[in-house]
Amino acid sequence: MATVEELAGQESVQRWYNYYSQHWGAPPDWDFKLQALARFAQWIGKTPDQMIGECLREVEGGYKKIRVKKRRFYIAKIKEFEESIGGVQGRNWANAVRSFFIHNGVAMSADILK
């Protein structure tokens, strides 16, 4: 699987960093966030770009639409990932992964798009 440095070069990871920085400033825990995403990517067996590509599809006018079934799949997998780590640490790792999806345009609230 890809290293943290290789992940940092992916389009979806760069988008995450840029949008996060626009809203909150440069993340002081960026290394942690990358490690969490790398661990999740390895756990799921996909690259960050592949995960986002599965969740979004191009529609007319150059827009992207969320694929609801894939979004639900990743919500469930992030929850499993969190539980596999456990405790506060699991929650922190899962929240970093959720941040990645959110800043790439994929809502992570279970109540959205039911």
Residue pairs with C-beta under 8 A, 6 or more apart in sequence:
1 38
1 41
1 42
1 45
2 10
2 38
2 41
2 47
3 38
4 31
4 34
4 35
4 38
7 13
7 34
7 37
7 38
7 41
7 47
7 48
8 14
8 34
10 47
10 48
10 49
11 49
12 48
12 49
12 51
12 52
12 100
12 104
13 34
13 37
13 48
13 100
15 103
15 104
16 48
16 99
16 100
16 103
16 104
17 27
17 30
19 103
19 104
20 27
20 99
20 103
21 27
27 33
32 92
32 96
33 96
33 99
33 100
36 92
36 93
36 94
36 96
36 97
37 48
37 96
37 97
37 100
39 93
40 78
40 81
40 93
40 97
41 47
41 48
41 51
43 81
43 84
44 51
44 77
44 81
46 54
48 100
51 74
51 101
52 101
52 104
52 106
54 67
54 70
54 74
55 66
55 67
55 70
55 71
55 74
55 101
55 104
55 106
56 64
56 65
56 66
56 67
56 104
56 105
56 106
57 64
57 65
57 67
58 64
59 65
64 105
66 105
66 106
66 107
66 113
68 113
71 106
71 107
71 113
74 101
74 106
75 108
75 110
78 94
78 97
78 98
78 101
78 108
79 94
81 90
81 93
81 94
81 97
82 90
82 91
82 93
82 94
83 90
84 90
85 93
85 94
98 108
101 108
102 108
107 113
